[in-house]
């Protein structure tokens, strides 16, 4: 097989390209994370986003206060109930983000080749000559010739709303820069990014810790997106903090890689984190443009082999203002799927974009098309080879379940799991059909009261490719007798039938524990 068709099935019939896309209950196996904001916080808008395929809601604390985000989340809960679509909650920390403060919110016009001063004196008015910033160590961190980008929300790469500055001289605490392009900065806050410069600020700021221990605890967040993660130690410290916060000990940490420092320590970070978010907006600034694709492919491959979810950002920026993505963006989304992404994260497109619902459904349709031609056979062989022998018990069961499902052309895999690990391992082998993960709650007791855990595990599979969770009745333990398992299986099958993924005479592969043994069985449905 030629390496150029590495993850494409071949040959592709031209006629099949012209066939209309089919819509189904499971729009795509690839998941979509939507960032909620002004254009996506009403109950109506949120219901539309959920129906279009959003399964994780991201709350970005770089802007907006806790009350604002709480109101949005309360609306999301109403939308989840009315649409009956599960949705996980992700809290995104601010981290050591450098910001330009524009108090009076008047647009600032910068001319090409003009001089502009970045100053830590926040009491000064922002103008085309002076930009006040929230950090007083910039003068110590940069030198003449360094590159600094300033733009709204995130540097978009669009040269009219973002400015590219070159450091001309450092004067005391001020940094005097030459503007390389003309731009108009609009809004109250702009992100400032110093390319390949180490910023001496903690990854978790005091404000982040406060938000996590109040808003995060109150809302039992499923995921914490750790912005500007630069070292494995950042993840370890965050986990220590979460352990002390009761329910949040179950929260998964997704390390957000956004600069060269994070890339350098990628392997160690991946070992510590529960998943990775590749923040291509900031990385696109930190890396030369010709290196971006290479890092994306390498990073996604490593996540896939580790069996940890990989999330890609910044795919359809132009849909913030347009109903259709550009050709490059449409191709980019498909390539993200072929490269091994678990999920696509939408930022400005859903936060302040004009078409949040359309963006989600467009991205979902592109993902579904790419999944059809994903070369599962080659991917499976590569993964088995990478894992090597002897395989762990769970890994061999998971890979066998996927192989069996493909050989018998099963319409769905049903996996009984309590921690979610078994289902995640099945997803690691990238089955071509949906996996219904039946999360069996575990009983926990502290002598005084009994409690069931399972909701976290169910929602956390909403970011993993191909997993569709279902929380079983707690009266059915995962390792129980075959009789109760049969009744849970019946519920799962009914769920699949209602969803339209299981029809009569279909084959289904079931993966479950019976006593101490794990069993993979193939069942054929009669009616």
CORWONOR-V311682 format. One record per helix or strand of 2 or more residues. SS is the DSSP state (2 for helix, 1 for strand). FROM is the first residue (numbers start at 1). TO is the last residue. Records with the same first field share a line. If there is no record, write none. Layout:
SS = FROM-TO, FROM-TO
//
This chain:
2 = 3-5, 14-18, 43-52, 66-83, 138-141, 206-218, 232-243, 246-250, 260-264, 266-272, 280-286, 289-306, 317-320, 327-339, 348-351, 356-372, 376-387, 393-407, 421-428, 455-463, 482-498
1 = 31-35, 54-60, 88-92, 98-101, 108-110, 115-119, 130-133, 147-152, 162-171, 174-179, 183-185, 189-194, 223-226, 252-257, 275-278, 309-313, 343-346, 412-417, 434-439, 442-445, 450-453, 467-471, 507-514, 517-524
//
